[in-house]
Amino acid sequence: MRLAKRIAVVLIFLIGAGDPGAGLYERARKEFYALRKKKFARTQLVSLAEKFAHVQDVAPSSYRADDALYMAGTLYLEAFDRWGNENDLKKGIKYLEKLWTFYPRSRYADDALFLCAESYRVRLHQVEKALRYYRKILEKYPSGDQAPRARYWVDHLKVKKRTVGFRTSAVTLWSYSDYARMVVKTGERVKYFYNRLPGGPGGALSRIYIDVEPAELKGASRFEKSLKKGLVARLRIAQFTEKRVRLVLDLRSENVSFRVFHFDEPFRIVVDIFAEEEVDIA
């Protein structure tokens, strides 16, 4: 028995000599077992989690790098479950995502994906994000031990489509002779579609429209505002269908170009309109 222990110690020493990550991992693991034998504070647990994460930072090619990220991620999730600090949850998911991203062949890769999925389903109640991870397990590891549970949740979870409450006060418009901008703040990510229609008979103006869905116009089913000067002559907002709000910008000039894009956090849609040549439309 003593001989076996000596051989094990020698092997660990030899491996660690050529793999700095292995030595760091072993020290962190010893601290982990020591911590389990006594009461500990959150700071001690997250400090230990960072020591495991440090293994991968120092030696990403270490044979212990994936083990270390798994330990870091699970310790942060444990810290969140014990003390409820949201930063711990974010870091736990971060390290688990890092594991399956950088080490997709690791024995822990599908477990890391499953823990991410469970974090979004149970801890954050974000069903749509949870489903992405469950589906990723079935896509990448269909024969893995987490596949049956992932398949169960893919079959049984249902995403509730929320309708964003849309108020006209969330729309800001600036209109000048050579440039106009409209910003639509929805607060939540939504789908949007846009197009430009030419002017027509009877004095119909050229116009750009943006459809936002799923959305519901609050306060009134229609809104209209005329502008005395600038590229935009009028802004119209209406509940176009049950789940779609349409915004229309009536233009004073046909000679314009435009672009539509969005920003996140908070989600907002931006429409920029440019006069191809400045004209007197004030």
Secondary structure, 3 states (H helix, E strand, C coil): CHHHHHHHHHHHHHHHHHCHHHHHHHHHHHHHHHHCCCCCCHHHHHHHHHHHHHHHHHCCCCCCHHHHHHHHHHHHHHHHHHHCCHHHHHHHHHHHHHHHHHCCCCCCHHHHHHHHHHHHHHHCCCHHHHHHHHHHHHHHCCCCCCHHHHHHHHHHCCCCCCCEEECHHHEEEEECCCEEEEEEECCCCCEEEEEEECCEHHHECCEEEEEEECEEECCCCEEEEECCCCCEEEEEEEEEECCEEEEEEEECCCCEEEEEEEECCCCEEEEEEEECCCCCCC
